[in-house]
């Protein structure tokens, strides 16, 4: 097999080494058992929680002594998760705005304008859906990350 002519610089080799070390650390973090997760790993906990949320059932047993057992799953975990997500989203999704003028008096017109601008920006970015998915992910998975920003053009 011919040898590649690619010969990266020292900076590229160092950067590659750093990236590979971080990937290795991330893999170890995912597979390490944590006391907070009943001595299971992050990925096992995430898999378990997602199965509970999606009402997952084990396959029917081929053992005649076991096949009579019910495999019904009550959607208690899913319903409670959705209830928590609804309450949290309803409280946090759109903040209340209270504008003041130069004399520290409430400016209701400015408050209304700001509220409309934020609602318009949220509609343009489909923020409501993103926020709800992030809340459900935070309730179902060990971690959830969401980033939003506003930039004037």
GUVEX-199778 format. One record per residue: residue number from 1; x, y, z of N, C-alpha, C, O in turn. Coordinates in nm, 2 decimals. Layout:
<atoms>
{NUM; {X; Y; Z}; {X; Y; Z}; {X; Y; Z}; {X; Y; Z}} ...
</atoms>
This chain:
<atoms>
{1; {0.09; -0.12; 0.00}; {0.00; 0.00; 0.00}; {0.09; 0.12; 0.00}; {0.18; 0.13; 0.08}} {2; {0.06; 0.22; -0.09}; {0.15; 0.34; -0.09}; {0.13; 0.43; 0.03}; {0.02; 0.43; 0.09}} {3; {0.23; 0.50; 0.07}; {0.23; 0.59; 0.18}; {0.18; 0.72; 0.14}; {0.22; 0.77; 0.03}} {4; {0.09; 0.78; 0.22}; {0.04; 0.91; 0.18}; {0.14; 1.02; 0.19}; {0.24; 1.02; 0.27}} {5; {0.13; 1.12; 0.10}; {0.23; 1.23; 0.10}; {0.19; 1.34; 0.20}; {0.26; 1.44; 0.21}} {6; {0.08; 1.32; 0.27}; {0.03; 1.42; 0.36}; {0.12; 1.43; 0.48}; {0.15; 1.33; 0.55}} {7; {0.17; 1.55; 0.51}; {0.26; 1.57; 0.62}; {0.22; 1.69; 0.69}; {0.27; 1.80; 0.66}} {8; {0.13; 1.68; 0.80}; {0.08; 1.80; 0.86}; {0.19; 1.88; 0.94}; {0.29; 1.82; 0.98}} {9; {0.16; 2.00; 0.96}; {0.26; 2.08; 1.04}; {0.25; 2.05; 1.19}; {0.16; 1.97; 1.23}} {10; {0.34; 2.10; 1.27}; {0.34; 2.07; 1.42}; {0.21; 2.12; 1.48}; {0.16; 2.06; 1.57}} {11; {0.16; 2.24; 1.44}; {0.04; 2.30; 1.49}; {-0.08; 2.21; 1.47}; {-0.16; 2.19; 1.56}} {12; {-0.09; 2.16; 1.35}; {-0.20; 2.07; 1.31}; {-0.19; 1.94; 1.39}; {-0.29; 1.89; 1.44}} {13; {-0.07; 1.89; 1.41}; {-0.06; 1.76; 1.49}; {-0.09; 1.79; 1.63}; {-0.16; 1.70; 1.70}} {14; {-0.05; 1.90; 1.69}; {-0.09; 1.94; 1.83}; {-0.24; 1.95; 1.84}; {-0.30; 1.91; 1.94}} {15; {-0.30; 2.02; 1.75}; {-0.44; 2.04; 1.75}; {-0.52; 1.91; 1.74}; {-0.62; 1.89; 1.81}} {16; {-0.47; 1.83; 1.65}; {-0.54; 1.69; 1.64}; {-0.52; 1.61; 1.77}; {-0.62; 1.55; 1.81}} {17; {-0.41; 1.62; 1.83}; {-0.39; 1.55; 1.96}; {-0.48; 1.60; 2.06}; {-0.53; 1.52; 2.14}} {18; {-0.50; 1.73; 2.07}; {-0.59; 1.79; 2.17}; {-0.73; 1.75; 2.14}; {-0.80; 1.71; 2.24}} {19; {-0.78; 1.75; 2.02}; {-0.91; 1.71; 1.99}; {-0.94; 1.56; 2.02}; {-1.04; 1.53; 2.08}} {20; {-0.84; 1.48; 1.99}; {-0.85; 1.34; 2.02}; {-0.86; 1.31; 2.17}; {-0.93; 1.23; 2.22}} {21; {-0.78; 1.39; 2.25}; {-0.78; 1.37; 2.39}; {-0.92; 1.41; 2.45}; {-0.97; 1.35; 2.54}} {22; {-0.97; 1.52; 2.39}; {-1.11; 1.56; 2.44}; {-1.21; 1.46; 2.40}; {-1.31; 1.44; 2.48}} {23; {-1.21; 1.40; 2.28}; {-1.30; 1.30; 2.25}; {-1.29; 1.18; 2.34}; {-1.39; 1.12; 2.38}} {24; {-1.17; 1.14; 2.38}; {-1.14; 1.03; 2.47}; {-1.20; 1.07; 2.61}; {-1.27; 0.98; 2.67}} {25; {-1.18; 1.19; 2.66}; {-1.24; 1.23; 2.79}; {-1.39; 1.23; 2.78}; {-1.46; 1.19; 2.88}} {26; {-1.45; 1.27; 2.67}; {-1.60; 1.27; 2.66}; {-1.65; 1.13; 2.66}; {-1.75; 1.10; 2.72}} {27; {-1.58; 1.04; 2.59}; {-1.63; 0.90; 2.59}; {-1.62; 0.84; 2.73}; {-1.71; 0.76; 2.77}} {28; {-1.51; 0.87; 2.80}; {-1.50; 0.82; 2.94}; {-1.61; 0.88; 3.03}; {-1.66; 0.81; 3.11}} {29; {-1.64; 1.00; 3.01}; {-1.75; 1.07; 3.09}; {-1.88; 1.00; 3.06}; {-1.96; 0.98; 3.15}} {30; {-1.91; 0.97; 2.93}; {-2.04; 0.90; 2.90}; {-2.05; 0.76; 2.96}; {-2.16; 0.72; 3.00}} {31; {-1.94; 0.69; 2.97}; {-1.94; 0.55; 3.01}; {-1.91; 0.53; 3.16}; {-1.93; 0.42; 3.21}} {32; {-1.87; 0.64; 3.23}; {-1.84; 0.63; 3.37}; {-1.96; 0.61; 3.46}; {-2.06; 0.68; 3.43}} {33; {-1.97; 0.52; 3.55}; {-2.09; 0.51; 3.64}; {-2.09; 0.62; 3.74}; {-1.99; 0.65; 3.80}} {34; {-2.21; 0.68; 3.76}; {-2.23; 0.79; 3.85}; {-2.33; 0.74; 3.96}; {-2.43; 0.68; 3.94}} {35; {-2.29; 0.78; 4.09}; {-2.38; 0.75; 4.20}; {-2.52; 0.82; 4.18}; {-2.62; 0.76; 4.22}} {36; {-2.52; 0.94; 4.12}; {-2.64; 1.01; 4.10}; {-2.74; 0.93; 4.01}; {-2.86; 0.96; 4.02}} {37; {-2.69; 0.85; 3.93}; {-2.77; 0.77; 3.83}; {-2.78; 0.62; 3.88}; {-2.79; 0.53; 3.79}} {38; {-2.77; 0.60; 4.01}; {-2.78; 0.47; 4.06}; {-2.67; 0.38; 4.01}; {-2.69; 0.26; 3.97}} {39; {-2.55; 0.43; 4.00}; {-2.43; 0.36; 3.96}; {-2.44; 0.31; 3.81}; {-2.39; 0.20; 3.78}} {40; {-2.51; 0.38; 3.73}; {-2.51; 0.35; 3.59}; {-2.45; 0.47; 3.51}; {-2.42; 0.58; 3.57}} {41; {-2.42; 0.45; 3.39}; {-2.35; 0.55; 3.31}; {-2.45; 0.65; 3.26}; {-2.57; 0.63; 3.26}} {42; {-2.40; 0.76; 3.21}; {-2.48; 0.87; 3.15}; {-2.57; 0.81; 3.03}; {-2.69; 0.84; 3.02}} {43; {-2.51; 0.73; 2.95}; {-2.58; 0.68; 2.83}; {-2.69; 0.58; 2.87}; {-2.79; 0.57; 2.81}} {44; {-2.66; 0.50; 2.97}; {-2.75; 0.40; 3.02}; {-2.87; 0.47; 3.08}; {-2.99; 0.43; 3.06}} {45; {-2.84; 0.57; 3.16}; {-2.95; 0.65; 3.23}; {-3.04; 0.72; 3.13}; {-3.16; 0.72; 3.14}} {46; {-2.97; 0.78; 3.02}; {-3.05; 0.85; 2.92}; {-3.14; 0.75; 2.84}; {-3.25; 0.78; 2.82}} {47; {-3.08; 0.63; 2.81}; {-3.16; 0.53; 2.74}; {-3.28; 0.48; 2.83}; {-3.39; 0.47; 2.78}} {48; {-3.26; 0.46; 2.96}; {-3.37; 0.42; 3.05}; {-3.48; 0.53; 3.05}; {-3.59; 0.49; 3.04}} {49; {-3.44; 0.65; 3.07}; {-3.53; 0.76; 3.08}; {-3.61; 0.78; 2.96}; {-3.73; 0.81; 2.96}} {50; {-3.55; 0.77; 2.84}; {-3.62; 0.78; 2.71}; {-3.72; 0.67; 2.69}; {-3.82; 0.69; 2.64}} {51; {-3.68; 0.55; 2.73}; {-3.77; 0.44; 2.72}; {-3.89; 0.46; 2.81}; {-4.01; 0.43; 2.77}} {52; {-3.87; 0.51; 2.93}; {-3.99; 0.53; 3.02}; {-4.08; 0.64; 2.96}; {-4.20; 0.63; 2.97}} {53; {-4.02; 0.75; 2.91}; {-4.10; 0.85; 2.85}; {-4.18; 0.81; 2.73}; {-4.29; 0.85; 2.71}} {54; {-4.12; 0.72; 2.65}; {-4.19; 0.67; 2.53}; {-4.27; 0.54; 2.55}; {-4.31; 0.48; 2.45}} {55; {-4.29; 0.51; 2.68}; {-4.38; 0.39; 2.71}; {-4.33; 0.26; 2.65}; {-4.40; 0.18; 2.60}} {56; {-4.20; 0.24; 2.65}; {-4.13; 0.12; 2.59}; {-4.17; 0.00; 2.67}; {-4.18; 0.00; 2.79}} {57; {-4.19; -0.11; 2.60}; {-4.22; -0.24; 2.66}; {-4.12; -0.34; 2.61}; {-4.08; -0.34; 2.50}} {58; {-4.09; -0.43; 2.70}; {-4.00; -0.54; 2.66}; {-4.08; -0.64; 2.57}; {-4.20; -0.64; 2.57}} {59; {-4.00; -0.71; 2.49}; {-4.06; -0.81; 2.40}; {-4.13; -0.92; 2.48}; {-4.08; -0.95; 2.59}} {60; {-4.23; -0.98; 2.42}; {-4.30; -1.09; 2.49}; {-4.21; -1.21; 2.51}; {-4.13; -1.24; 2.42}} {61; {-4.21; -1.27; 2.62}; {-4.13; -1.38; 2.65}; {-4.17; -1.51; 2.58}; {-4.29; -1.53; 2.56}} {62; {-4.08; -1.59; 2.54}; {-4.11; -1.72; 2.48}; {-4.13; -1.83; 2.59}; {-4.17; -1.94; 2.56}} {63; {-4.09; -1.80; 2.71}; {-4.11; -1.89; 2.82}; {-4.25; -1.90; 2.86}; {-4.32; -1.80; 2.89}} {64; {-4.31; -2.03; 2.85}; {-4.45; -2.04; 2.88}; {-4.49; -2.00; 3.03}; {-4.60; -1.96; 3.05}} {65; {-4.39; -2.01; 3.12}; {-4.42; -1.97; 3.26}; {-4.43; -1.82; 3.27}; {-4.48; -1.77; 3.37}} {66; {-4.37; -1.75; 3.18}; {-4.36; -1.60; 3.19}; {-4.46; -1.53; 3.09}; {-4.49; -1.41; 3.11}} {67; {-4.50; -1.60; 2.98}; {-4.58; -1.53; 2.88}; {-4.72; -1.48; 2.92}; {-4.78; -1.40; 2.86}} {68; {-4.77; -1.53; 3.03}; {-4.90; -1.49; 3.08}; {-4.89; -1.35; 3.15}; {-4.99; -1.29; 3.17}} {69; {-4.77; -1.31; 3.19}; {-4.75; -1.18; 3.26}; {-4.79; -1.06; 3.17}; {-4.76; -1.06; 3.05}} {70; {-4.86; -0.97; 3.23}; {-4.90; -0.85; 3.15}; {-4.77; -0.76; 3.12}; {-4.68; -0.75; 3.21}} {71; {-4.77; -0.71; 3.00}; {-4.66; -0.62; 2.97}; {-4.71; -0.47; 2.96}; {-4.64; -0.39; 2.90}} {72; {-4.83; -0.45; 3.01}; {-4.89; -0.32; 3.00}; {-4.81; -0.22; 3.07}; {-4.75; -0.24; 3.18}} {73; {-4.80; -0.10; 3.01}; {-4.72; 0.01; 3.07}; {-4.82; 0.13; 3.10}; {-4.89; 0.17; 3.01}} {74; {-4.82; 0.18; 3.22}; {-4.90; 0.29; 3.25}; {-4.83; 0.42; 3.22}; {-4.71; 0.43; 3.25}} {75; {-4.89; 0.51; 3.15}; {-4.81; 0.63; 3.10}; {-4.79; 0.74; 3.21}; {-4.80; 0.85; 3.18}} {76; {-4.77; 0.69; 3.34}; {-4.76; 0.79; 3.45}; {-4.64; 0.88; 3.43}; {-4.65; 1.00; 3.44}} {77; {-4.52; 0.82; 3.39}; {-4.40; 0.90; 3.38}; {-4.42; 1.00; 3.27}; {-4.38; 1.11; 3.28}} {78; {-4.47; 0.95; 3.15}; {-4.49; 1.04; 3.04}; {-4.58; 1.16; 3.07}; {-4.55; 1.27; 3.04}} {79; {-4.70; 1.12; 3.13}; {-4.79; 1.23; 3.17}; {-4.74; 1.33; 3.27}; {-4.76; 1.45; 3.25}} {80; {-4.67; 1.28; 3.36}; {-4.61; 1.38; 3.46}; {-4.50; 1.46; 3.40}; {-4.49; 1.58; 3.43}} {81; {-4.42; 1.40; 3.31}; {-4.32; 1.48; 3.24}; {-4.38; 1.59; 3.15}; {-4.34; 1.70; 3.15}} {82; {-4.49; 1.56; 3.08}; {-4.56; 1.65; 3.00}; {-4.62; 1.76; 3.08}; {-4.62; 1.88; 3.04}} {83; {-4.68; 1.72; 3.20}; {-4.74; 1.82; 3.29}; {-4.63; 1.92; 3.34}; {-4.66; 2.04; 3.34}} {84; {-4.52; 1.87; 3.38}; {-4.41; 1.95; 3.43}; {-4.37; 2.05; 3.32}; {-4.35; 2.17; 3.34}} {85; {-4.35; 1.99; 3.20}; {-4.30; 2.08; 3.08}; {-4.40; 2.19; 3.05}; {-4.36; 2.30; 3.02}} {86; {-4.53; 2.15; 3.06}; {-4.64; 2.25; 3.03}; {-4.63; 2.36; 3.13}; {-4.64; 2.48; 3.10}} {87; {-4.63; 2.33; 3.26}; {-4.62; 2.43; 3.37}; {-4.50; 2.52; 3.36}; {-4.51; 2.64; 3.37}} {88; {-4.39; 2.46; 3.34}; {-4.26; 2.53; 3.33}; {-4.26; 2.62; 3.21}; {-4.22; 2.74; 3.21}} {89; {-4.30; 2.57; 3.09}; {-4.31; 2.65; 2.97}; {-4.40; 2.77; 2.98}; {-4.38; 2.88; 2.94}} {90; {-4.52; 2.74; 3.04}; {-4.62; 2.85; 3.06}; {-4.57; 2.96; 3.15}; {-4.60; 3.08; 3.13}} {91; {-4.48; 2.93; 3.24}; {-4.43; 3.03; 3.34}; {-4.31; 3.11; 3.28}; {-4.29; 3.23; 3.31}} {92; {-4.23; 3.04; 3.20}; {-4.10; 3.10; 3.16}; {-4.09; 3.14; 3.02}; {-4.00; 3.21; 2.98}} {93; {-4.18; 3.10; 2.93}; {-4.16; 3.12; 2.79}; {-4.16; 3.27; 2.75}; {-4.06; 3.31; 2.68}} {94; {-4.25; 3.35; 2.79}; {-4.25; 3.49; 2.75}; {-4.24; 3.57; 2.88}; {-4.34; 3.57; 2.96}} {95; {-4.14; 3.64; 2.90}; {-4.13; 3.73; 3.02}; {-4.22; 3.85; 3.02}; {-4.26; 3.89; 2.91}} {96; {-4.25; 3.90; 3.13}; {-4.32; 4.03; 3.14}; {-4.23; 4.15; 3.13}; {-4.12; 4.14; 3.18}} {97; {-4.27; 4.25; 3.05}; {-4.18; 4.36; 3.03}; {-4.25; 4.49; 3.10}; {-4.37; 4.51; 3.09}} {98; {-4.17; 4.56; 3.17}; {-4.21; 4.68; 3.24}; {-4.11; 4.79; 3.21}; {-4.00; 4.80; 3.27}} {99; {-4.15; 4.87; 3.11}; {-4.06; 4.98; 3.07}; {-4.08; 5.11; 3.16}; {-4.19; 5.13; 3.21}} {100; {-3.98; 5.19; 3.18}; {-3.99; 5.31; 3.25}; {-3.94; 5.43; 3.17}; {-3.85; 5.41; 3.08}} {101; {-4.00; 5.54; 3.19}; {-3.95; 5.66; 3.12}; {-3.84; 5.73; 3.21}; {-3.79; 5.67; 3.31}} {102; {-3.79; 5.85; 3.17}; {-3.68; 5.92; 3.23}; {-3.72; 5.95; 3.38}; {-3.63; 5.97; 3.46}} {103; {-3.85; 5.97; 3.41}; {-3.89; 6.01; 3.54}; {-3.92; 5.88; 3.63}; {-3.99; 5.90; 3.73}} {104; {-3.88; 5.76; 3.59}; {-3.90; 5.64; 3.66}; {-4.05; 5.60; 3.67}; {-4.09; 5.54; 3.76}} {105; {-4.13; 5.65; 3.57}; {-4.27; 5.61; 3.57}; {-4.29; 5.50; 3.47}; {-4.22; 5.50; 3.37}} {106; {-4.39; 5.42; 3.49}; {-4.41; 5.31; 3.40}; {-4.46; 5.36; 3.26}; {-4.55; 5.45; 3.26}} {107; {-4.40; 5.31; 3.16}; {-4.43; 5.35; 3.02}; {-4.50; 5.23; 2.96}; {-4.43; 5.14; 2.90}} {108; {-4.63; 5.23; 2.96}; {-4.71; 5.11; 2.91}; {-4.70; 5.09; 2.76}; {-4.69; 4.98; 2.71}} {109; {-4.69; 5.20; 2.68}; {-4.67; 5.19; 2.54}; {-4.54; 5.12; 2.50}; {-4.54; 5.04; 2.41}} {110; {-4.43; 5.16; 2.57}; {-4.30; 5.10; 2.54}; {-4.30; 4.96; 2.58}; {-4.24; 4.87; 2.51}} {111; {-4.37; 4.92; 2.69}; {-4.38; 4.78; 2.73}; {-4.45; 4.70; 2.63}; {-4.41; 4.59; 2.60}} {112; {-4.56; 4.76; 2.57}; {-4.63; 4.68; 2.47}; {-4.55; 4.66; 2.34}; {-4.55; 4.55; 2.29}} {113; {-4.48; 4.77; 2.30}; {-4.39; 4.76; 2.18}; {-4.29; 4.65; 2.20}; {-4.26; 4.57; 2.11}} {114; {-4.22; 4.65; 2.32}; {-4.11; 4.55; 2.34}; {-4.17; 4.41; 2.34}; {-4.12; 4.32; 2.29}} {115; {-4.29; 4.39; 2.41}; {-4.36; 4.26; 2.41}; {-4.39; 4.21; 2.27}; {-4.36; 4.10; 2.24}} {116; {-4.44; 4.30; 2.18}; {-4.47; 4.27; 2.05}; {-4.34; 4.23; 1.97}; {-4.34; 4.13; 1.89}} {117; {-4.24; 4.30; 1.99}; {-4.11; 4.27; 1.92}; {-4.05; 4.14; 1.96}; {-4.01; 4.06; 1.88}} {118; {-4.06; 4.11; 2.09}; {-4.01; 3.98; 2.14}; {-4.10; 3.86; 2.09}; {-4.05; 3.76; 2.04}} {119; {-4.23; 3.88; 2.09}; {-4.32; 3.78; 2.03}; {-4.29; 3.76; 1.88}; {-4.29; 3.65; 1.84}} {120; {-4.27; 3.87; 1.81}; {-4.24; 3.86; 1.67}; {-4.11; 3.78; 1.65}; {-4.10; 3.69; 1.56}} {121; {-4.01; 3.81; 1.72}; {-3.88; 3.74; 1.71}; {-3.89; 3.60; 1.75}; {-3.83; 3.51; 1.68}} {122; {-3.97; 3.57; 1.85}; {-3.99; 3.43; 1.89}; {-4.06; 3.35; 1.78}; {-4.03; 3.24; 1.75}} {123; {-4.16; 3.42; 1.71}; {-4.23; 3.35; 1.60}; {-4.14; 3.32; 1.48}; {-4.14; 3.22; 1.42}} {124; {-4.05; 3.42; 1.45}; {-3.96; 3.40; 1.34}; {-3.86; 3.29; 1.36}; {-3.83; 3.22; 1.27}} {125; {-3.82; 3.27; 1.49}; {-3.72; 3.17; 1.52}; {-3.79; 3.03; 1.57}; {-3.71; 2.94; 1.60}} {126; {-3.92; 3.03; 1.56}; {-3.99; 2.91; 1.62}; {-3.94; 2.87; 1.76}; {-3.92; 2.76; 1.79}} {127; {-3.93; 2.98; 1.84}; {-3.87; 2.96; 1.97}; {-3.96; 2.88; 2.06}; {-3.91; 2.81; 2.15}} {128; {-4.09; 2.89; 2.05}; {-4.18; 2.82; 2.14}; {-4.16; 2.67; 2.12}; {-4.15; 2.60; 2.23}} {129; {-4.15; 2.62; 2.00}; {-4.12; 2.48; 1.98}; {-3.99; 2.44; 2.03}; {-3.97; 2.34; 2.10}} {130; {-3.89; 2.52; 2.00}; {-3.75; 2.49; 2.05}; {-3.74; 2.49; 2.20}; {-3.68; 2.40; 2.26}} {131; {-3.81; 2.58; 2.27}; {-3.81; 2.59; 2.41}; {-3.88; 2.47; 2.47}; {-3.83; 2.41; 2.57}} {132; {-3.99; 2.43; 2.42}; {-4.07; 2.32; 2.47}; {-3.99; 2.19; 2.45}; {-3.98; 2.11; 2.54}} {133; {-3.92; 2.17; 2.34}; {-3.84; 2.05; 2.31}; {-3.72; 2.05; 2.41}; {-3.68; 1.94; 2.46}} {134; {-3.66; 2.17; 2.44}; {-3.55; 2.17; 2.53}; {-3.60; 2.14; 2.67}; {-3.52; 2.07; 2.75}} {135; {-3.71; 2.18; 2.71}; {-3.77; 2.15; 2.85}; {-3.79; 2.00; 2.86}; {-3.75; 1.94; 2.96}} {136; {-3.85; 1.94; 2.76}; {-3.88; 1.80; 2.76}; {-3.75; 1.72; 2.76}; {-3.73; 1.62; 2.83}} {137; {-3.65; 1.77; 2.68}; {-3.52; 1.70; 2.68}; {-3.45; 1.71; 2.82}; {-3.39; 1.62; 2.86}} {138; {-3.47; 1.83; 2.88}; {-3.41; 1.84; 3.02}; {-3.47; 1.75; 3.12}; {-3.41; 1.71; 3.21}} {139; {-3.60; 1.72; 3.10}; {-3.67; 1.63; 3.19}; {-3.65; 1.48; 3.16}; {-3.66; 1.40; 3.25}} {140; {-3.62; 1.45; 3.04}; {-3.60; 1.31; 3.00}; {-3.45; 1.27; 2.99}; {-3.42; 1.16; 3.02}} {141; {-3.36; 1.36; 2.96}; {-3.22; 1.33; 2.95}; {-3.14; 1.39; 3.06}; {-3.19; 1.48; 3.13}} {142; {-3.02; 1.34; 3.08}; {-2.94; 1.39; 3.19}; {-2.90; 1.54; 3.17}; {-2.87; 1.61; 3.27}} {143; {-2.90; 1.59; 3.05}; {-2.86; 1.73; 3.03}; {-2.93; 1.78; 2.90}; {-2.97; 1.70; 2.81}} {144; {-2.95; 1.91; 2.90}; {-3.01; 1.97; 2.78}; {-2.95; 2.11; 2.76}; {-2.93; 2.18; 2.86}} {145; {-2.91; 2.14; 2.64}; {-2.84; 2.27; 2.62}; {-2.92; 2.34; 2.51}; {-2.95; 2.29; 2.40}} {146; {-2.95; 2.47; 2.54}; {-3.02; 2.55; 2.44}; {-2.95; 2.69; 2.43}; {-2.91; 2.74; 2.54}} {147; {-2.94; 2.74; 2.32}; {-2.87; 2.87; 2.30}; {-2.96; 2.96; 2.21}; {-3.00; 2.91; 2.10}} {148; {-2.99; 3.08; 2.25}; {-3.06; 3.17; 2.17}; {-3.00; 3.31; 2.18}; {-2.95; 3.34; 2.29}} {149; {-3.01; 3.39; 2.08}; {-2.95; 3.52; 2.09}; {-3.03; 3.61; 1.99}; {-3.09; 3.56; 1.90}} {150; {-3.01; 3.74; 2.01}; {-3.07; 3.84; 1.92}; {-2.96; 3.92; 1.87}; {-2.88; 3.97; 1.94}} {151; {-2.96; 3.94; 1.73}; {-2.86; 4.03; 1.67}; {-2.93; 4.12; 1.58}; {-3.01; 4.08; 1.49}} {152; {-2.91; 4.25; 1.59}; {-2.97; 4.35; 1.51}; {-2.88; 4.36; 1.38}; {-2.76; 4.35; 1.38}} {153; {-2.95; 4.37; 1.27}; {-2.89; 4.37; 1.14}; {-2.87; 4.51; 1.09}; {-2.81; 4.53; 0.98}} 
</atoms>
